[in-house]
Amino acid sequence: MLKTYNPAAVAGPFGHYDHAVEAPAGARWLHVSGQVAITDDGDVPDGIDAQADHVWKSLIAIMSDAGMGPENVVKTTTYLLDAGHFPQLRAARERYLGQCKAASTTVVILGLARPELLVEIDLVAAAP
Protein backbone atom coordinates (compact mmCIF):
# COMPACT_ATOMS: atom_id res chain seq x y z
CA MET A 1 0.00 0.00 0.00
CA LEU A 2 2.79 2.49 0.82
CA LYS A 3 5.32 3.18 -1.93
CA THR A 4 8.89 4.06 -0.97
CA TYR A 5 11.50 6.11 -2.82
CA ASN A 6 15.29 5.88 -2.58
CA PRO A 7 16.51 7.33 -5.91
CA ALA A 8 19.97 6.51 -7.21
CA ALA A 9 20.70 10.26 -7.53
CA VAL A 10 20.60 10.62 -3.73
CA ALA A 11 22.98 8.94 -1.27
CA GLY A 12 21.28 5.87 0.15
CA PRO A 13 19.74 5.89 3.62
CA PHE A 14 22.35 5.28 6.31
CA GLY A 15 19.84 3.81 8.72
CA HIS A 16 16.52 2.02 9.06
CA TYR A 17 14.45 4.40 6.92
CA ASP A 18 13.48 5.34 3.35
CA HIS A 19 14.01 8.77 1.82
CA ALA A 20 10.32 9.16 0.96
CA VAL A 21 7.07 7.29 1.45
CA GLU A 22 3.92 7.84 -0.59
CA ALA A 23 0.41 6.87 0.56
CA PRO A 24 -2.31 6.19 -2.01
CA ALA A 25 -5.19 8.56 -2.71
CA GLY A 26 -8.05 8.16 -0.27
CA ALA A 27 -5.90 6.81 2.56
CA ARG A 28 -6.88 7.37 6.20
CA TRP A 29 -4.23 9.50 7.91
CA LEU A 30 -3.22 9.24 11.55
CA HIS A 31 -1.04 11.98 13.08
CA VAL A 32 0.32 10.78 16.43
CA SER A 33 1.46 13.39 18.94
CA GLY A 34 4.96 13.15 20.33
CA GLN A 35 5.21 10.30 22.81
CA VAL A 36 7.57 10.34 25.79
CA ALA A 37 8.41 7.72 28.39
CA ILE A 38 6.02 8.62 31.19
CA THR A 39 4.30 5.63 32.79
CA ASP A 40 0.68 5.52 33.95
CA ASP A 41 1.80 6.48 37.47
CA GLY A 42 3.83 9.45 36.22
CA ASP A 43 7.27 7.87 36.54
CA VAL A 44 9.98 8.04 33.88
CA PRO A 45 11.98 4.86 33.22
CA ASP A 46 15.74 5.12 33.73
CA GLY A 47 18.02 5.17 30.71
CA ILE A 48 17.63 5.53 26.97
CA ASP A 49 16.92 1.84 26.31
CA ALA A 50 13.94 1.77 28.70
CA GLN A 51 12.66 5.14 27.50
CA ALA A 52 12.92 4.25 23.79
CA ASP A 53 11.14 0.94 24.46
CA HIS A 54 8.33 2.71 26.35
CA VAL A 55 7.89 5.32 23.62
CA TRP A 56 7.68 2.71 20.86
CA LYS A 57 5.21 0.60 22.87
CA SER A 58 3.02 3.69 23.21
CA LEU A 59 3.24 4.49 19.50
CA ILE A 60 2.35 0.91 18.54
CA ALA A 61 -0.60 0.91 21.02
CA ILE A 62 -1.97 4.16 19.58
CA MET A 63 -1.70 2.87 16.01
CA SER A 64 -3.29 -0.43 17.02
CA ASP A 65 -6.22 1.47 18.53
CA ALA A 66 -6.69 3.09 15.10
CA GLY A 67 -6.51 -0.30 13.32
CA MET A 68 -2.96 0.31 12.07
CA GLY A 69 0.47 -1.15 12.64
CA PRO A 70 4.14 -0.66 11.73
CA GLU A 71 3.38 -1.32 8.06
CA ASN A 72 1.31 1.89 8.02
CA VAL A 73 4.01 4.27 9.30
CA VAL A 74 4.76 6.96 6.73
CA LYS A 75 7.12 9.19 8.77
CA THR A 76 8.65 9.52 12.20
CA THR A 77 10.29 12.50 13.86
CA THR A 78 12.60 11.81 16.79
CA TYR A 79 13.72 14.47 19.25
CA LEU A 80 16.83 13.31 21.09
CA LEU A 81 18.81 14.97 23.87
CA ASP A 82 22.09 13.11 23.38
CA ALA A 83 23.43 12.21 19.92
CA GLY A 84 25.37 9.43 21.63
CA HIS A 85 22.04 7.63 22.18
CA PHE A 86 21.41 7.31 18.45
CA PRO A 87 22.48 3.62 18.27
CA GLN A 88 19.99 2.65 21.00
CA LEU A 89 17.21 4.57 19.26
CA ARG A 90 18.03 2.94 15.94
CA ALA A 91 17.90 -0.51 17.58
CA ALA A 92 14.50 0.22 19.18
CA ARG A 93 13.12 1.53 15.88
CA GLU A 94 14.24 -1.64 14.11
CA ARG A 95 12.71 -3.85 16.84
CA TYR A 96 9.32 -2.17 16.67
CA LEU A 97 9.08 -1.40 12.95
CA GLY A 98 10.61 -4.67 11.76
CA GLN A 99 10.97 -4.65 8.00
CA CYS A 100 8.93 -1.41 7.73
CA LYS A 101 11.25 1.56 7.41
CA ALA A 102 9.23 4.77 6.78
CA ALA A 103 10.68 8.23 6.24
CA SER A 104 12.54 9.61 9.24
CA THR A 105 13.96 12.76 10.79
CA THR A 106 16.06 12.86 13.95
CA VAL A 107 16.86 16.13 15.69
CA VAL A 108 19.19 16.63 18.66
CA ILE A 109 17.65 19.20 21.02
CA LEU A 110 18.45 20.88 24.33
CA GLY A 111 15.49 19.65 26.36
CA LEU A 112 12.00 18.20 26.60
CA ALA A 113 9.01 18.94 28.88
CA ARG A 114 10.63 17.22 31.87
CA PRO A 115 14.39 17.16 32.52
CA GLU A 116 14.57 13.38 32.96
CA LEU A 117 13.09 12.70 29.51
CA LEU A 118 15.68 11.65 26.92
CA VAL A 119 13.60 11.13 23.77
CA GLU A 120 10.28 12.03 22.15
CA ILE A 121 8.92 10.52 18.94
CA ASP A 122 5.91 11.47 16.84
CA LEU A 123 4.70 9.77 13.69
CA VAL A 124 2.33 9.87 10.76
CA ALA A 125 0.64 6.71 9.50
CA ALA A 126 -1.71 5.97 6.61
CA ALA A 127 -4.05 3.06 5.86
CA PRO A 128 -6.80 2.28 3.35
Buried (B, 14 or more C-beta within 10 A) or exposed (E): EBEBEEEEEEEEBEEBBBBBBEBEEEBEEBEBEBBBBBEEEEEBBEEBBBBBBBBBBBBBEBBEEEEBBBBBBBBBBBBBBEEEBBEBBBBBBBEBBEEBBBBBEBEEEEEBEEEEBBBBBBBBBBBE
